[in-house]
């Protein structure tokens, strides 16, 4: 075996390793030096400390950092507006005694969307801070409100003070005053109260402009009289309908609304009230970022009438209306699904006297277009009884103008739909092809009246079932023509098919209420 020569002592062998190692050490040290910011010493004689820190890139970064503002809080706004917010406490004698189960706390229809929202908003039995229960006891309710004038007028929710025998308010500084209810409006859930014993209260201003989606909002309340609470969020949506009634026009906010804040204000960043907090929605009872406020514009209109006469009067034209869906628009030959479809004019109402008929579509009021049925209800409801209005109406495919004088919206609630659908039972009926239901002349079925045909059977998998038809419904019109036999129904459907319609419009009476239903029809 030949021994390998020892080359370690040769200069040519050791020198390259020093070079490589030195290069590596320099690279590492240079990166560390640069990282530690010791570059002020320079890497070349021509570079000075001032040159390194005044380089264009470095100067630009410093300038941009200086331009970034620190986060701005809401402390100044809250400090200014919080004294206007009050706690509202009510005593209601024997409130719970009116219901056998001792729970009659909700002022809304049991099972309605508003009743469910209401119960999520407050204390154990719905009203924030509710105490008592059982027969003969005094129920105590708790909510919030806010002053709108220095002489003690304040706004809260109707459901906070409805039926109250005694009202007390506690201000932000802990003082307690007696108050009386000036007026309430159940349809918008607003109430006006007057606080006695003061004339220089801090008050809030109702905003003149509508909030925009994404605007900041501060929800302020004084639950239980322990001092105000404040939460912040943004406006999530506007024009929300939560099923409380035809005048729903809520602002949706994502500010967490605390229990007991019902009736409290929602402020914008100008310190003005954009809305009155009325309800939250939450499956769990806690905030999930869905709260609803009554817009300031509505509050202004309602409060002005409550202060003047203790109640609210609304214009009325006397029609049952429904939205114009795309199917309905197609069946009527309309290009857009807009306006309010008249399901039935009420007898002796202003609309009926002016010649408006079932199937007409109201498209504008005083020249302003009507987007949908809810907008028509709010527009007419915002006018004074006795006012003259001009309605543009689509009548049997032709535009016409109708002038009428508004009546006053009755305070009575319309009759509930009759859920007894036994009227059609016992009648065999005649099948209506491709719709999945059978019908019989109304005059042949006891209790069904003399007009139209009664639905005696509905296939649960049919187009009729999908559109909500049920046994006992009475079909009055098909395709704009009155019907009294199954043959007339078939003829009207055939005529619609011949006209290349995708659906046929039927006027249906169910439980005393009329509505239009667009039913798709098969070709061929």
Secondary structure, 3 states (H helix, E strand, C coil): CCCCCCCCCCHHHHHHHHHHHHHHHHHHHHHHHHHHCHHHHCCCCCCCHHHHHCCHHHHHHHHHHHHCCCCCCCHHHHHHHHHHEEEEEEEEECCHHHCCCCCCCCCCCCCCHHHHHHHHHCCCCCCCCCECCCCCCEEEEEEEEEECCCCCEEEEEHHHHCCCCEEEEECCCCCEEEEEEEEEECCCCEEEEEECCCCCCCCCCECCCCCCCCCEEEEEECHHHCCCEEEEEEEEEEEECCCCCCCCCEEEECCCCCCCCCCCEEECCCCCEEEEEEEECCCCCCCCCCEEEEEHHHHHHHHHHHHHHCCCCCEECCEEEEECCHHHHHHHCCCCCCCEEEEEECCCCHHHHCCCCCCCEEEEECCEECCCHHHHHHHHHCCCCCCEEEEEEEECCEEEEEEEECEECCCCCCCCCCCCCHHHCCCCCEEECCCCEEEEEHHHCCCCCCCCEEEEEECCCCHHHHCCCCCCCEEEEECCEECCCHHHHHHHHHHHHHCCCCEEEEEEEECCEEEEEEEECCCC
